[in-house]
Amino acid sequence: MRRDVFQAIADPTRREIINLLATETLNLNAVAEKFQISRPAISKHIKILTECGLIKIRTMGRERYCEARLETLAEVSEWTNTYRRFWTTKLDALELHLSNNRKPKRKKK
């Protein structure tokens, strides 16, 4: 099953796993040791991240190593940039509207 990248990054633990793996490749035990949740829970998060393509698992001997595949986040970046441009345009227009409609302050007599 191919999961959606947005579903994967919706969870704070999975975001933290991505942050952790962005700087170094770790085996599953090393990832699990960084969190206060059970190893099976970490395995579930790793599975979801693998299914959506955010991490890749490599087997070396008896160990399974996780490495980040950050290029998959390009989909998220493109989506957020669309809305960033939209809101930037709207807020710039509002600022222009407000600056054009400001009433000059009257001096007190």
Secondary structure as the mmCIF struct_conf table of DSSP 4:
data_model
#
loop_
_struct_conf.conf_type_id
_struct_conf.id
_struct_conf.beg_label_comp_id
_struct_conf.beg_label_asym_id
_struct_conf.beg_label_seq_id
_struct_conf.end_label_comp_id
_struct_conf.end_label_asym_id
_struct_conf.end_label_seq_id
HELX_LH_PP_P HELX_LH_PP_P1 ARG A 2 ASP A 4
HELX_RH_AL_P HELX_RH_AL_P1 VAL A 5 ILE A 9
TURN_TY1_P TURN_TY1_P1 ALA A 10 ALA A 10
BEND BEND1 ASP A 11 ASP A 11
HELX_RH_AL_P HELX_RH_AL_P2 PRO A 12 THR A 23
STRN STRN1 LEU A 26 ASN A 27
HELX_RH_AL_P HELX_RH_AL_P3 LEU A 28 GLU A 33
TURN_TY1_P TURN_TY1_P2 LYS A 34 LYS A 34
BEND BEND2 PHE A 35 ILE A 37
HELX_RH_AL_P HELX_RH_AL_P4 ARG A 39 GLU A 51
TURN_TY1_P TURN_TY1_P3 CYS A 52 GLY A 53
BEND BEND3 LEU A 54 LEU A 54
STRN STRN2 ILE A 55 MET A 60
TURN_TY1_P TURN_TY1_P4 GLY A 61 ARG A 62
STRN STRN3 GLU A 63 ALA A 68
HELX_RH_3T_P HELX_RH_3T_P1 LEU A 70 LEU A 73
HELX_RH_AL_P HELX_RH_AL_P5 ALA A 74 ASN A 100
BEND BEND4 ASN A 101 ASN A 101
HELX_LH_PP_P HELX_LH_PP_P2 ARG A 102 LYS A 108
#
